[in-house]
Amino acid sequence: MDISEKNRIAQDYPAVSDILKHIPSDVWSACRIQKVRRDESLFFHGDPVEYIYLVCKGIIEISSASISGREIKVVFVNEGNIIGEMEALAGENTLVYNAKAYTDCVLIKVSVDVFLKWISSDLNLANFMAVALAKKLYYASMETVKYTQQPALIRFATLLYSEDSGIVYKTRQQLAKTCGVSIRTINRCINKLKEEKFVSIYKGKIKITKEQREKIGQLIRRND
């Protein structure tokens, strides 16, 4: 991609503008834009480490599998953050997590080889990556502990709060998988939140107004 494309992307996606300012032209020419649709997988545990991804827009859900095989949400990666750098910097050949788009996403991807050459020659990037990686690991650790200890209702409410206002198009099976609970438990949570006017149901789907989303946020904060 050329310099005009970089300037356009920096303008369209402010969350990545700072890091784009420091990308050398030879690195930028090796970058590619990748769009990932909601619920589309980006990679799976055990896949080869081939690319580093910079999240321009949307939310990526990072998860792992428990011994029982049930999927456990680890963390949501938001705009402006990077995915895959941990394995690349550690020299690992395979990925240790699953990643999929929680919302429609726009990513910048670059090969691991190009990324490693860039970071080895750019002190500013190395410092940025060290801070970003430390924050990600800290946040992931805190979120994992908190998430696994939370009641199912609060897990589910936290998941809903990550959604925009409007219709939640994920199926109950998908919601259950992300929360690490059964569909029956999800149904109980939906009924509970519906009874207390936190959500409504429209044509079988969960619907959240802006006001209801604010109430869900208050519920989550009371249980932190």
Wavefront OBJ file of the C-alpha trace (Angstrom):
o trace
v 0.000 0.000 0.000
v 1.230 3.522 -0.763
v 1.607 6.568 1.485
v -1.725 8.081 0.441
v -3.491 4.911 1.603
v -1.705 5.129 4.961
v -2.847 8.726 5.426
v -6.421 7.798 4.564
v -6.453 4.897 7.020
v -4.943 7.076 9.767
v -7.719 9.601 9.177
v -10.502 6.998 9.015
v -9.292 5.053 12.068
v -7.868 7.445 14.699
v -7.133 4.588 17.122
v -4.182 3.496 14.947
v -3.015 6.907 13.729
v -0.093 7.170 16.187
v 1.460 3.850 15.272
v 0.910 4.477 11.553
v 2.952 7.683 11.784
v 6.050 5.647 12.628
v 5.715 2.820 10.108
v 8.639 2.944 7.617
v 7.679 2.950 3.946
v 9.173 -0.506 3.293
v 7.144 -1.990 6.168
v 3.980 -0.197 5.110
v 4.313 -1.505 1.550
v 4.180 -5.035 2.995
v 1.023 -4.367 5.036
v -2.437 -5.410 3.895
v -5.958 -4.495 4.960
v -8.137 -7.402 6.087
v -11.840 -7.126 6.854
v -13.339 -9.732 9.158
v -17.081 -10.077 9.554
v -18.842 -10.521 12.890
v -18.335 -14.087 14.257
v -15.755 -14.925 11.581
v -12.647 -16.662 12.945
v -9.280 -15.016 12.464
v -7.160 -17.926 13.689
v -7.287 -20.959 15.987
v -5.094 -22.409 18.710
v -2.319 -24.387 17.038
v -2.327 -22.417 13.772
v 1.102 -21.262 12.540
v 2.228 -17.774 13.526
v 2.213 -15.992 10.163
v 0.860 -12.480 10.699
v 0.630 -9.681 13.230
v -2.708 -7.832 13.245
v -3.367 -4.202 14.168
v -7.030 -3.604 15.019
v -8.244 -0.485 13.183
v -11.940 -0.968 13.872
v -14.089 -3.363 15.891
v -13.530 -5.870 18.681
v -11.677 -9.186 18.485
v -12.559 -11.886 21.014
v -9.577 -13.890 22.255
v -10.388 -17.227 23.897
v -8.870 -20.511 24.982
v -10.294 -23.944 25.658
v -10.517 -25.510 29.111
v -9.571 -29.128 29.789
v -13.217 -30.075 29.318
v -13.168 -28.470 25.874
v -15.464 -25.587 26.818
v -14.379 -22.266 25.340
v -13.330 -19.630 27.844
v -13.250 -15.959 26.939
v -9.887 -14.471 27.819
v -10.188 -10.873 26.722
v -11.679 -8.533 24.144
v -9.051 -6.745 22.035
v -10.252 -3.296 21.045
v -9.266 -0.774 18.393
v -5.650 0.379 18.470
v -4.296 -2.878 19.888
v -2.222 -5.624 18.298
v -2.834 -9.384 18.030
v -0.253 -12.121 17.535
v 2.753 -10.146 18.696
v 3.222 -12.224 21.865
v 3.948 -15.460 20.010
v 6.065 -13.663 17.403
v 8.255 -11.931 19.992
v 8.597 -15.161 21.975
v 9.767 -16.984 18.854
v 6.880 -19.447 18.988
v 5.749 -21.183 15.815
v 2.118 -21.753 16.767
v -0.654 -19.601 18.213
v -1.888 -20.312 21.738
v -5.350 -18.729 21.522
v -8.395 -18.622 19.293
v -9.380 -15.271 17.802
v -12.606 -14.277 16.120
v -14.412 -11.059 15.301
v -16.910 -10.123 17.982
v -18.019 -7.243 15.743
v -17.266 -6.405 12.120
v -13.565 -5.548 12.095
v -10.969 -3.844 9.930
v -7.387 -5.011 10.512
v -3.938 -4.211 9.172
v -1.869 -7.353 8.844
v 1.857 -7.734 8.269
v 3.978 -10.867 8.124
v 5.899 -11.921 11.213
v 9.244 -11.611 9.409
v 8.573 -7.992 8.412
v 7.271 -7.159 11.894
v 10.349 -8.609 13.634
v 12.741 -6.758 11.324
v 10.836 -3.553 12.010
v 10.850 -3.895 15.788
v 14.561 -4.807 15.847
v 15.433 -1.553 14.092
v 12.952 0.839 15.741
v 13.480 1.713 19.411
v 10.220 3.679 19.567
v 8.256 0.668 18.339
v 10.076 -1.648 20.747
v 9.122 0.625 23.651
v 5.534 0.908 22.417
v 5.275 -2.877 22.101
v 6.744 -3.495 25.559
v 4.193 -1.186 27.188
v 1.299 -2.471 25.053
v 2.163 -6.103 25.751
v 2.498 -5.508 29.498
v -0.895 -3.781 29.573
v -2.503 -6.568 27.551
v -1.126 -9.329 29.807
v -2.137 -7.453 32.950
v -5.628 -6.757 31.639
v -6.045 -10.313 30.360
v -4.956 -11.782 33.694
v -7.304 -9.562 35.675
v -10.194 -10.145 33.305
v -9.716 -13.923 33.279
v -9.751 -14.178 37.071
v -12.721 -11.846 37.390
v -14.606 -13.451 34.520
v -14.268 -17.039 35.765
v -15.380 -16.038 39.272
v -18.409 -14.032 38.201
v -21.960 -15.427 38.365
v -23.375 -16.411 34.981
v -25.781 -13.454 35.014
v -22.942 -10.934 35.342
v -20.863 -12.724 32.703
v -23.815 -12.494 30.364
v -24.514 -8.864 31.247
v -20.852 -8.018 30.575
v -21.138 -9.664 27.178
v -24.286 -7.704 26.338
v -22.622 -4.469 27.434
v -19.950 -5.057 24.776
v -22.701 -4.878 22.159
v -24.000 -1.679 20.630
v -27.582 -0.654 21.336
v -30.112 -2.415 19.131
v -30.665 -6.042 18.155
v -28.160 -8.659 19.346
v -27.864 -10.968 16.372
v -25.798 -13.672 18.040
v -27.632 -16.934 18.667
v -28.144 -18.211 22.177
v -25.706 -21.006 21.398
v -23.041 -18.445 20.466
v -23.726 -16.424 23.604
v -23.514 -19.547 25.751
v -20.214 -20.551 24.165
v -18.655 -17.151 24.764
v -19.895 -17.065 28.363
v -18.730 -20.620 29.014
v -22.172 -21.749 30.215
v -25.043 -23.852 28.916
v -27.843 -22.603 26.661
v -30.275 -23.332 29.499
v -28.307 -20.973 31.739
v -28.321 -18.295 29.035
v -32.092 -18.631 28.725
v -32.459 -18.159 32.484
v -30.229 -15.065 32.337
v -32.243 -13.606 29.468
v -35.511 -14.165 31.334
v -34.067 -12.567 34.465
v -32.810 -9.486 32.616
v -36.084 -9.237 30.718
v -38.114 -9.365 33.953
v -36.028 -6.540 35.386
v -36.370 -4.454 32.173
v -32.674 -4.604 31.275
v -33.476 -6.061 27.843
v -36.473 -6.811 25.671
v -37.163 -9.480 23.066
v -37.929 -8.685 19.431
v -38.755 -11.558 17.063
v -36.859 -13.955 19.307
v -33.742 -11.774 19.473
v -32.425 -9.741 22.392
v -32.935 -6.015 21.965
v -31.129 -3.376 24.024
v -31.955 0.319 24.050
v -29.355 2.954 24.889
v -30.974 3.438 28.300
v -31.010 -0.309 28.969
v -27.338 -0.580 28.023
v -26.551 2.121 30.586
v -28.502 0.144 33.221
v -26.552 -3.003 32.318
v -23.318 -1.042 32.813
v -24.490 0.031 36.258
v -25.327 -3.589 37.133
v -21.831 -4.714 36.122
v -20.129 -1.966 38.123
v -22.144 -2.861 41.238
v -20.778 -6.391 40.991
v -17.107 -5.509 40.365
l 1 2 3 4 5 6 7 8 9 10 11 12 13 14 15 16 17 18 19 20 21 22 23 24 25 26 27 28 29 30 31 32 33 34 35 36 37 38 39 40 41 42 43 44 45 46 47 48 49 50 51 52 53 54 55 56 57 58 59 60 61 62 63 64 65 66 67 68 69 70 71 72 73 74 75 76 77 78 79 80 81 82 83 84 85 86 87 88 89 90 91 92 93 94 95 96 97 98 99 100 101 102 103 104 105 106 107 108 109 110 111 112 113 114 115 116 117 118 119 120 121 122 123 124 125 126 127 128 129 130 131 132 133 134 135 136 137 138 139 140 141 142 143 144 145 146 147 148 149 150 151 152 153 154 155 156 157 158 159 160 161 162 163 164 165 166 167 168 169 170 171 172 173 174 175 176 177 178 179 180 181 182 183 184 185 186 187 188 189 190 191 192 193 194 195 196 197 198 199 200 201 202 203 204 205 206 207 208 209 210 211 212 213 214 215 216 217 218 219 220 221 222 223 224
